[in-house]
Amino acid sequence: MAVTASPTDVLRSGLTETEPGREFSSRAAAEAYVGKVCFKQGPPLLIGAELEWLTAQGEPSASNSRPDLTVLADALGPHAPRSISPDSPAVPLPGGSRVTLEPGGQIELSSAPFGSAAELCERLRSDAIRLRELLESRSIRTFSAAADANRRPSRVLRLPRYRAMEQSFAGIGPFGALMMCNTAATQVSVDAGADPAEIASRWNALYVMGPALLAAFACSPDLHAAPPGAWASQRMRAWQRLDQPRTRPPVHDWADPIAGYARWALDVPLLCVRSHTPDWAAPPGATFADWLCGALDEEIGRRPDRSDLDYHLTTLFPPVRAAGHLEVRYLDAQPGDGWSVPVHAIDALLSDPRTIAEATALAAPTAAVWSEAARHGLDDPELRAAAVALLELATAHAATPEAAKELVAAADRCRRGSPPAQGEDESGVLS
């Protein structure tokens, strides 16, 4: 069993490695397929992470323009993602991380899976240094910020996927463009579990702990062009206000997360439909289940196959996404190297069944307050207490003394009600 990387450039550009042409005989068959591919069963041994940075091209004293894709591809060389260099071999960096790009020019490292959080952090840290060196060779700078406070949202990645996404979200409000172009996250991926019972326990724990951990690591109070309002995590505000059927599954109603996720996935509206034309727009409001049952035969002209369902699954954006492994997606990008703290926290809190049960109980009083966590962060006393309790528990189960030291400092910070420290990173201030 292995944690795998996030959806690759190949999937995002519309090609898949799944055998095409194999249609589903029924909705039940499609749901069974989702359960199988989204919750791969095996001993929970591995951990991975994805780090995102905002980027700008030019000297710090010059205007902070988003990077030119040709210059970016040249800087990355053989590591360039195929989304900007179709013939690139997309070679991982020396530590095993693959480089991907988000619509607004945010750069992302998706780690290889590792057997320990310590090795993961060591490899990711070295790859982050190498990535920065490559980009700076072409005057492209990276910024450890979860929200762009100074530039209007502007999409630089022109794939049909993102054109369709932009069109779909534009009808909802301003948060689609802001999320796509002006936010960055820290994501942590863990194995789902060895059997349905363990999967349910780990899945439930990650959701129950979500608001408290969101508050603990919220550090994006400023987001350019966002509607008025004071929020500890403008990044998470954007996700919550974006497209609720796609981003807020009714997890509290799921006794069985495998079956619940499969049902929900088929009932989420289509974000796009892959085509040989640049127009991937989906029929408004139509779900994958509608497509499956034939309700869209006139509009689309064909029934979906497994590759279509695989692709649809990459357009779901819940706080925890099932992608074979479990992706924790509710954490802001952290200042500097602070991303290692939530990695160690989640690693420790899921380290054994007893710790998982204790963490779930500690976080239970704040399990449903997602909006409050994004708005108030550690200013909310109940969320602050839950965050401190979770980080203290994580400290007690940290895998290494170094991890414990980081977690102690984080617990002390949360006890004071302070967000992760903001400051100038190695590349300079985005202004």
N, C-alpha and C positions, 0 to 999 in steps of 0.2 A: 504494500500500500504506500502511495507517495502523494504528498502535496504536489500539485502541478502549478505551473505559472498561470497568470491571468489570461483571458482571451488574447491570442496572438495577433500580430499584424495580419496574418493570413486570414483569420476569421474576420477581423475588422474590415478588411478590404473586400470581403465577400466570397472568398474561396474557403472551402473546408476540406479536411482530410477524411470526413465521413463519406461512406459510399452513397452517391446520389441515386435518386430514382426509387428508393424503397419507401413506399407510402405506408401509412398506418391503416390497419383494418378497422380500427375503432378508436374512440376517445380513451377507453380503458387501456388499449395497447400503447397509446401515446403517453398516458400517465405512468404506466409501468416503465416505459423507456426513460422518462424524466427521473423517476425515483432511482433507477439504476445508474444513470450517468452523473447525476448531481450529488449522490450520496454513496460514493464508493466505500465499501466496507473493508476494514483491516485494522490492525493494531495502531493506535494513534502514536506515531513515533516521530513524525517530521514537522518542521515549521518553516515557513517562508514569509517574505514581506515584499511590499511594493512601496517605493518612495517616489514622491513627485516634487518637482521644483518649478517655480515660475522662472521664465527666462526672458532676457532682453539682449539685444544686439547693439554694439557700439560702446564707446568709452563711457565711464560713469558720469562724466561731465556733460555728455551729449544727451539728446533725447532718447528715452528708453523705448525703442521700437521693438516689436516682436521679431523674432529671428526670421530671416529669409530662409526658405526651405532648402534652396540649393546650397547656400553657405552651411547650413546645418548638416546636410548630407555629406558635404565635403569634410567638415570637421570630424564627423563620426566615422568616416571611411567604411571599413568592412563591418562595423558595428551598427551602421545606419539601419533603421527599420524599413521594411518594404513599403510602408505607407508613404514614405517620401523618396525612396530609391527602389523601384520595383525589382531591379536586378541585383540588389545587395544580397550577399550571403547571410547577413544579419547574424554575424558571429557574436556569441556572448563575450562579455568582458572577462578578464582573467579570473575573477572570482566567481564566474558562472552566471552573472546577471545579464539579462537581455534589456536592450534599450527600446522603449516605445515612446510615442508622442501623442499628446492630447490635443484637442482641436484648437486651443488658443496658443499653442506652442509650448505648453508645459512639457517638461522632459520627465520620463519615468524610468526607474530601474525595477525590473521584476526579477527577484532573486531566484536562484535554484533552491530546491528544498534541502534542508540540512537536519541532522539528527540532534542538534543542540542549538539553543538560542545564541550561545556564545560564539559558535562557529558562524552562524548566520550573520551576526552583527560584525564580526571581523571581516568576513568576505564582502558584505555590503559596504562597509566603511572603505575598504580598499578600492572597490569598484566606483564608489562615489567620488573618490579623489581622482581616479583615472578619468572618469567622465568629465569632471570639472576641467582637468588639464586639456582634454581633447577640445572641449567647447571654447575654452579661453584662447586656444591657438587661433581661433577665428573671431575673437572679440565677442563671444557669446557668454553672458554671465548667468549664473543660477542664483536663485534666492530662496531661502528657507522661510516661506510664508504660505499660510493656508488660504489666504485671500489677497487678491491684488487690490490695493486701496487707491491706486493712482491712475490706472488706465481703463478706458472704456472697453467692454468686451469686444473682441474682434477675432473672428475665426481665420486661422491660417491654413489649416488642414482641409483640403477640398474633396475628400472622399464622398461618394454618394451617401454613405451611412450618415455622415455628419450633416450633410445638406438636408436629408430627410428628418434627422433629429431636430435640427434648428427650426425647420418648418413646423414640425409637430409641437414643439414646446412654445413657439411664438404665439400660438393661439391660447396659451394658458396664462402667460404673464412674462415678466422680465427675468425670472429666475433661471430659465433654460439657458440663455446666452451667458449669464453670469456663471452658472455651474460649469458649462462647457469650456469657457475661456479664461475665467478669473479665479478658479479655486484649485487647491492642491491638497492631497490627503496622505496620511500614512495608513497603509493597509497591512494587516497581519493575517496569514493563512495557516490553518491547522487541519490535521486530518479529521475526518468526520467521526470515526469511531469504528469499533470492531463489529458491532451488531446494532440492530434497531434501538435497543434500550440505551446503549451507550451513546448512540447518535442523538437520541432525544435529550439525554442529560446534558451533553455538551452544547447542543443547539440552544436549549432552554437557558443554560447558564450564560451564554454569550449575549442573548437578548435581554435577560433580566439584568445583567451587569451593564448593559449598554448606556442608559442615561447617566449613571454614576461615572463611568469611564469617559463618556463624552464630555461631561462637566470637568473631570480631572484634567483633560488634555485640550480643552477648548482654548484657542488662541487666535481667533480671527474676528476681532471686534469691528474691523473696518473693511468694507467692500465697496469699491467705486460703483456708482450708479444703482446701488441697492435702494429700495424704498426706505423712507425714514424709519428709525427704530434702533434701539440699543440692544445688541445681541452679543453674547460671549462668543458664539460660533456663527458668524455670518455664512460660513461654508455650509454648515448643517442646516441653517435656516433655508438656504437655497434648495437643498435636497428635499427638505420637508414640504416646501411650497411648490415644488416643481410639477409633479405628476403623481398624485397620491396613489392611484391604482398600481403604478409601477414601482413606487419607492416605499410604500407602507403596507406590507402584507398583514393580514389579520392573524398574526402569530398567536395571539392569546386564545384563539378559538381552535388551535390545532393540538389535539391529543397526540397525533402522530405527525411529526414534522415532515416525514418523507411523503406521505400521502397528501398532506396539506399543501406542501410546496408544489407538488405536481398539479394539483387542482388549480391552485392560484396561478401558476405559470401559464396554463392554457387559457385562463380567463383574463389575462392582462392584454390590453389592446396592442395590436401590432404597431411597432414603432416605424418599421420600414419593411419592404418586400424586395429582396434582391432581384435585380433585373440586368439585362445586357445593355440597358440604356442608363443614362445618368440619373434618371428620375426613379427613385426608390420609394416614393411616397406611398403609404398604405391607405386603404379606404378608411376614412375617419371613424373612430370608435370600434372598428372591427377587431375581434380577438383572434388568437390563434385557433381557438375552438371553432369559431365561425368558419374560418378557412378550412379547417379539417373536415367539417360536416358538409361542405359543399355550398355554403351560403355565399361564398365569394367567387363562385365559378365564372360568373360574367365579368366581374371586375379584374380578376387576376388571370383567369384562363387555365388554371391548373390547380391540382391539390398539392399540399405540402408534403415533402419527404423528410427523412431524418436530418439531412443537412439544413433544411429550413428550420426545423425545431432546434437544432444545435445553435443556429444563428439567433433565433428568437431568445434563447436563454441568455445570450450575451447582452441583450437589451433590457434585462431586468436589473434594477438598482436598489434592492432592499438594504437595510443596515447590515445584515449578514446575508451573504449570497452563497448558495450551494452551487459549487462548480466542480463536483467530485470531492473536493475538500470544502472547508468553510472559510469564506473570506470575511473578515471583520472590516467593515467599510465606514464606520462612524467616527473615526479619529482624524482630527485635524493634522495636517503636516506640521511637524514640530520644529522649533528653532534649532539651527545648528545640527549637532549630532543627537539631539534629544529624542529622536525617533526610537532609539534603543530602549527607552524606558517603557513605553507601551508594549514593545516586543517582549521584554522580560516579564512584564506584569501578566500578560495573557498566557505566556508559557507557564508561569508559576501557578496561576489560578486554575489552569486546566491540567495540572501535573498528575493528579490521581483522583479517583472517584470521591474520596472523603473531602478533599479540598474543593472540588467542584460543588459538592452539596453545601459546604459551609459558605462558599462565595455566593451561591444562589440565595441562600437564606439571608445573608448580610445585605444583599442588594434588593431583596424583594420589596421593601417599602417604597422604592423609587423606580420600580420596574416599568411603570407606564408613563412616566413624565418626560417623554422625549422632547416635546416643545419647550417645557420649562428648563430642561438641561441646556438646550441650545441657546435659549434666551438669557438665562440667569447664570449659568455655569456654577462656579463655586460660591457665588453670592447667596445661593439657596442653602440654608443650613442643613436641611435633610440630605440634599445631594452631596454637600461637603462632607457630612458625617459618613455617608456610604462610601464616598471616594477614599477617604482616609482609612476606613475599615478594610476595604478591598486591598489597598496598597500595603497596609500592615500585614494582611494575610499573605499577600504575594511575597513580601520580604521574608516571612517565616518559611516560605517554600521555594525561595530562589535557588537556582541551580548552582550559582557560583557566588563567592564573596563580592565580586565586582558588581554583579547584578543586584545583590542585596543592598550594596551601598547606594546604587542609583535609586532603588525603590524607597529606601529610607528617606533620601533627600526629597523625592517626589511626595511622599506622605507628609513630611514636614511642610513642604510648600502648600499642599492642599489644606493642611490644618490652619495655615495662615490665611487661606482664601486667595492665594496668589496664582494667577495663570502661569503657564510655562514662560520663562524669561524671554522677552523680546530683545533683540539687539542686532547689531550689524554682523552679518556672516562674512565668510572669507571673500566673497565676491563684491561686497559693497552694497550700499542701500539702494533699493529701487525707489526712485522718486521722480 
